[in-house]
Structure formats: C-alpha cells, structure tokens
Amino acid sequence: MSPRSSVKVLVTGANGFIAKNLKIHLSGRKEIILVPFTRNNHFTELPALLCDIDFIFHLAGVNRPEDPKEFMMGNIDLTQELCNAIVAGGRTIPVIYSSSTQATQNNPYGMSKRAAEEILFGLQVANGNPVHVFRLPNVFGKWCKPNYNSVVATFCYNLAHDLPIKINDSTTPLKLVYIDDVINRFIQLMDNSADRNVDDNGCEILHPQYTTTVGELAHQLHAFKDSRVNLITERVGAGLVRALYSTYVSYLPTNSFVYPVPLHGDARGVFVEMLKTPDCGQFSYFTAYPGVTRGGHYHHSKTEKFLVIRGVARFKFRHMYTDEEFELVSNGEVPTIVETIPGWTHDVTNIGSDELVVMLWANEIFDRTHPDTYACLLN
C-alpha cells in the first residue's frame, strides 16, 4: 500500500477474537482509520462504507451456530454482498479473508468457508482485486473466547481460574498458529512489505505453525501454573512455549497478577528466591543490615553474580590453595556485577549506614542435598 495521509480499513467481524487483536495492533498507527462492521450492521450498509475504503480485513464468520442455515448467511451471503459492493464501487480494494483449514472438509462449516473463498477468488479474477485467503488452523492468543472453539483458550481459562480441564484423548493432534503471527502477516500484506507465499489452492501460507497434542498442551499449561509454586520457569523466550505462556497469563484474573514467594529472614537480613530455571540457575536477592557480613564460604563449581541494588558492600575473596586475597567495594549508585569464582572463599559486608540490598544469580538451582557450599571464614 503506497504511503498516504490516511488509510481507511474496513474490518468485518470487528468484535471477534482476531479482529480485537488486529485493531489493537493498528491503533498505534495514526494514519490508520478503522471502520468496523459487526453483527449490528446490515449488508445494505456495505456500499456506503466501502466508498473510500483502502483495505478490507474480512474476518466475520459463523462457526458454531444453533441453526446450520446460519453458515450460509454468515459465511457465504455476507461474502457475496461484500464482493457485490466492491464491484459496484468500481475500485480494486485488496481483501484479506480469514478462512479455515476446515474448508477442505465436507461439513456445513467447511463447505460454507470454501464457498466464500471461491466467491473472493472470483472477485480477484473478474475485478482485479488482490485477494489473500488464509486457511487458518486453531488460532490461539489473548482474548480468545474459552469454552467455545479453542481448546487452548478453554484450558488456559480453566487453569488460570483453578477449574479442572477435561481431556478425552491426550493423543489428539493439534495444529496451532499464534495470534500475533497471524496479525503480523496480515499487516505485512496490507503494507506490501512482504512477498506473497501461496499454496496450490492459491491460499496464503502462514509461518510458523505449531504441531502438538492435547496432552502435551495440558502438560505445558500445568507447568506454567506450577511455576508459581516451585518457582521454576519454563523456557518461555521463543516459539510455541513463549506464545502459550503469553496466552496463559492473559487469562489470569486480576487477583492473580501478584503471587507470594518464600522469604527467609534472620538477624542478618532476609533472603528471597524469585525465579528458577531448568538449566540456567536461579535469581534471588538478599539484604544485610549495617555492619553485617554474609557468605563466608566457597564453591567447587558453583558461580554467582552479585549486583548491589542499594547500599555499599565490601566483597572479600581468598584463594583456597594459594591464600591470595582480594577485596573490592561496590555500591548501588554504580551498577557493577561482582562474580564469585570457584575455589575462592568469599563474603560480603554492609559497610554503609543503610540496609544493603543485593540481587543474586547462581548458575544452578540450590540443592540442599548437594549444595556445593563449604563454610570457610575470611579474616
């Protein structure tokens, strides 16, 4: 789409799951003017709405009606009326259509989506409109309606609200796409910032797509829930696990935005574990009152990184074999990482007048049965 002062975008099904996410993604772009079309609108409004529209996201659809006849009205008739209005307006407005992988099936829903695709491809041939049809598998992400047509949404909602989940067959395969990946691809096509990639049916190919099972999905979501108790985070930085974690937490009620972690306190201060990882250690923090020394031990293999957040700390080290000594001072005003080295006994003393607060990362989760921590005081 060529740059212009404003771009008017029509979104059908504007109150649906995909449309909600699309609208939020586009809301930060000042040049975009969104024109919604919802169940409260009528077919007859389309010609007037389309008179100055630059792009169409046709996201409306019916997938679980009480009467199968609604498939015809919601999926086929609306698409036909939309195309009729486009042709009547005499403009080649590009259209993105959210179809379904069910379009390959001979059930009422699938046949209605396939018929809508054919209407749009007919528009492309006869009128020259660029048409992008996406046969989407299960789409998951924030704001998807639970207990409707998404097992991910249902499982996330139930676990986030301490409700049971029901699994009929844990081996049932699932093919999933994440809402942000869908929206990003939609916007790339709107902006003409990506090459088209279509299959033999002329439908857009969307990447990434994830394959899992109902049982694996449930296991992963349970692990997210359990992480608030055992503090062990999943590998939530990339791929399906990242997308599922973002989706799971989006279903948490507001009273679950916060959760407690254990606090261990004594006369020296407090020690609090925050987060543990499967294979990259753990994060915690501790405090020390003025004049208090903590540590006085060494490790054979474990390493740690200290970051003074508040106060002034003196770190002392002594080599366990050569007796070489070393010390340094770190304070919260100059962020500095102090790393402990295997084979050096070490301690930290609060030499300031305020409480010392130190963030700590250790490269392994503390194991009380094999702590790799050996007392050895410095002078």
GIPE-V588762 format. One record per residue. RES is the residue in one letter. SS is DSSP state (A for helix, B for strand, O for the rest). D_CENTER is the distance of its C-alpha to the mean C-alpha in Angstrom with 2 decimals. Layout:
# GIPE-V588762
RES:SS:D_CENTER ; RES:SS:D_CENTER
This chain:
# GIPE-V588762
M:O:28.24 ; S:O:30.79 ; P:O:30.30 ; R:O:31.93 ; S:O:32.15 ; S:O:30.07 ; V:B:28.22 ; K:B:28.39 ; V:B:25.72 ; L:B:26.37 ; V:B:23.55 ; T:B:24.87 ; G:O:23.12 ; A:O:21.85 ; N:O:20.89 ; G:O:18.77 ; F:A:15.11 ; I:A:14.69 ; A:A:17.09 ; K:A:15.48 ; N:A:12.37 ; L:A:14.95 ; K:A:17.15 ; I:A:14.79 ; H:A:13.97 ; L:A:17.74 ; S:A:18.86 ; G:O:18.85 ; R:O:21.33 ; K:O:24.78 ; E:O:26.49 ; I:B:24.58 ; I:B:26.41 ; L:B:24.63 ; V:B:27.02 ; P:B:25.71 ; F:B:27.45 ; T:O:26.91 ; R:O:28.96 ; N:O:31.20 ; N:O:32.32 ; H:O:35.00 ; F:A:35.63 ; T:A:38.58 ; E:A:36.45 ; L:A:34.85 ; P:A:37.75 ; A:A:37.75 ; L:A:34.00 ; L:A:34.01 ; C:A:36.90 ; D:A:34.89 ; I:O:31.42 ; D:O:30.09 ; F:B:27.15 ; I:B:26.14 ; F:B:22.87 ; H:B:24.36 ; L:O:21.65 ; A:O:24.08 ; G:O:24.97 ; V:O:26.34 ; N:O:25.12 ; R:O:26.54 ; P:O:29.73 ; E:O:32.59 ; D:O:34.97 ; P:O:34.25 ; K:A:36.20 ; E:A:33.24 ; F:A:31.59 ; M:A:34.42 ; M:A:34.13 ; G:A:30.36 ; N:A:29.60 ; I:A:32.92 ; D:A:34.96 ; L:A:32.32 ; T:A:31.57 ; Q:A:35.31 ; E:A:35.98 ; L:A:33.24 ; C:A:34.86 ; N:A:38.29 ; A:A:37.39 ; I:A:36.00 ; V:A:39.23 ; A:A:41.37 ; G:A:39.85 ; G:O:40.84 ; R:O:37.67 ; T:O:35.33 ; I:O:32.02 ; P:B:29.04 ; V:B:27.05 ; I:B:23.62 ; Y:B:23.69 ; S:B:20.98 ; S:B:23.04 ; S:B:22.24 ; T:A:23.05 ; Q:A:25.44 ; A:A:27.60 ; T:A:29.26 ; Q:O:30.39 ; N:O:33.62 ; N:O:32.41 ; P:A:32.75 ; Y:A:29.11 ; G:A:28.91 ; M:A:32.28 ; S:A:31.41 ; K:A:28.31 ; R:A:30.48 ; A:A:33.20 ; A:A:30.92 ; E:A:29.89 ; E:A:33.59 ; I:A:34.41 ; L:A:31.93 ; F:A:33.12 ; G:A:36.61 ; L:A:35.83 ; Q:A:34.69 ; V:A:37.95 ; A:A:40.28 ; N:A:38.92 ; G:O:36.98 ; N:O:33.64 ; P:O:30.68 ; V:B:28.67 ; H:B:25.24 ; V:B:24.60 ; F:B:21.32 ; R:B:21.86 ; L:B:18.40 ; P:O:17.82 ; N:B:15.58 ; V:B:12.72 ; F:B:9.85 ; G:O:7.16 ; K:O:8.06 ; W:O:11.86 ; C:O:12.93 ; K:O:16.30 ; P:O:16.91 ; N:O:20.26 ; Y:O:20.65 ; N:O:19.59 ; S:O:16.21 ; V:A:16.52 ; V:A:12.82 ; A:A:13.04 ; T:A:16.38 ; F:A:15.61 ; C:A:12.65 ; Y:A:14.99 ; N:A:17.98 ; L:A:16.80 ; A:A:15.34 ; H:O:18.79 ; D:O:20.85 ; L:O:21.95 ; P:O:22.91 ; I:O:21.34 ; K:O:23.76 ; I:O:23.80 ; N:O:26.73 ; D:O:26.24 ; S:O:23.74 ; T:O:24.53 ; T:O:23.49 ; P:B:21.45 ; L:B:18.19 ; K:B:17.03 ; L:B:13.50 ; V:B:11.75 ; Y:B:8.24 ; I:A:8.91 ; D:A:7.98 ; D:A:10.24 ; V:A:12.74 ; I:A:12.99 ; N:A:13.35 ; R:A:16.06 ; F:A:17.69 ; I:A:18.06 ; Q:A:19.40 ; L:A:22.00 ; M:A:22.90 ; D:O:23.48 ; N:O:25.32 ; S:O:23.29 ; A:O:22.77 ; D:O:25.30 ; R:O:25.41 ; N:O:24.74 ; V:B:26.28 ; D:O:27.53 ; D:O:31.09 ; N:O:30.55 ; G:O:29.50 ; C:O:25.90 ; E:B:23.05 ; I:O:21.32 ; L:O:17.53 ; H:O:15.75 ; P:O:13.85 ; Q:O:14.60 ; Y:B:14.00 ; T:B:16.88 ; T:B:17.03 ; T:B:19.16 ; V:A:19.06 ; G:A:20.31 ; E:A:17.83 ; L:A:14.94 ; A:A:16.82 ; H:A:17.55 ; Q:A:14.02 ; L:A:13.07 ; H:A:16.42 ; A:A:15.71 ; F:A:12.77 ; K:A:15.34 ; D:A:18.12 ; S:A:16.55 ; R:A:17.64 ; V:A:21.13 ; N:A:21.58 ; L:O:19.33 ; I:B:18.24 ; T:B:14.61 ; E:O:13.15 ; R:O:12.40 ; V:O:8.72 ; G:O:9.22 ; A:O:9.21 ; G:A:9.35 ; L:A:8.87 ; V:A:8.49 ; R:A:5.49 ; A:A:3.88 ; L:A:6.20 ; Y:A:5.87 ; S:A:3.14 ; T:A:5.47 ; Y:A:8.33 ; V:A:8.61 ; S:A:8.56 ; Y:O:11.70 ; L:O:13.46 ; P:O:16.74 ; T:A:17.80 ; N:A:20.22 ; S:A:17.54 ; F:O:15.86 ; V:O:18.44 ; Y:O:19.89 ; P:O:22.95 ; V:O:23.54 ; P:O:27.04 ; L:B:29.51 ; H:B:32.64 ; G:B:35.46 ; D:B:39.06 ; A:O:41.75 ; R:O:39.95 ; G:B:36.69 ; V:B:33.37 ; F:B:30.84 ; V:B:27.23 ; E:B:24.66 ; M:B:21.07 ; L:B:18.88 ; K:B:19.87 ; T:B:18.53 ; P:O:19.83 ; D:O:21.81 ; C:O:21.44 ; G:O:23.16 ; Q:B:22.38 ; F:B:22.21 ; S:B:24.69 ; Y:B:27.16 ; F:B:30.80 ; T:B:33.49 ; A:B:37.19 ; Y:O:40.01 ; P:O:42.58 ; G:O:44.73 ; V:O:42.60 ; T:B:41.96 ; R:B:39.11 ; G:B:38.77 ; G:B:42.03 ; H:B:40.81 ; Y:B:39.92 ; H:O:37.71 ; H:O:38.67 ; S:O:35.23 ; K:O:32.60 ; T:O:31.53 ; E:B:29.97 ; K:B:28.82 ; F:B:29.92 ; L:B:28.95 ; V:B:31.27 ; I:B:29.48 ; R:B:32.67 ; G:O:36.31 ; V:B:38.45 ; A:B:38.45 ; R:B:40.95 ; F:B:39.79 ; K:B:42.63 ; F:B:42.73 ; R:B:45.50 ; H:B:45.62 ; M:O:46.55 ; Y:O:49.02 ; T:O:50.51 ; D:O:50.30 ; E:O:49.02 ; E:B:47.57 ; F:B:45.07 ; E:B:43.63 ; L:B:41.54 ; V:B:40.40 ; S:B:36.90 ; N:B:35.92 ; G:O:32.92 ; E:O:34.08 ; V:O:33.68 ; P:O:30.40 ; T:O:31.58 ; I:B:30.30 ; V:B:33.05 ; E:B:32.69 ; T:B:34.79 ; I:O:36.51 ; P:O:37.61 ; G:O:41.33 ; W:B:41.57 ; T:B:42.06 ; H:B:40.43 ; D:B:40.16 ; V:B:38.90 ; T:B:41.12 ; N:B:40.46 ; I:O:43.23 ; G:O:42.22 ; S:O:43.24 ; D:O:39.81 ; E:O:37.37 ; L:B:35.50 ; V:B:31.70 ; V:B:30.27 ; M:B:26.78 ; L:B:27.00 ; W:B:25.13 ; A:B:26.87 ; N:O:26.22 ; E:O:26.51 ; I:O:25.89 ; F:O:29.14 ; D:O:31.22 ; R:O:34.13 ; T:O:36.14 ; H:O:35.85 ; P:O:34.95 ; D:O:36.44 ; T:O:37.69 ; Y:B:41.46 ; A:B:43.37 ; C:O:45.51 ; L:O:46.47 ; L:O:47.29 ; N:O:50.51
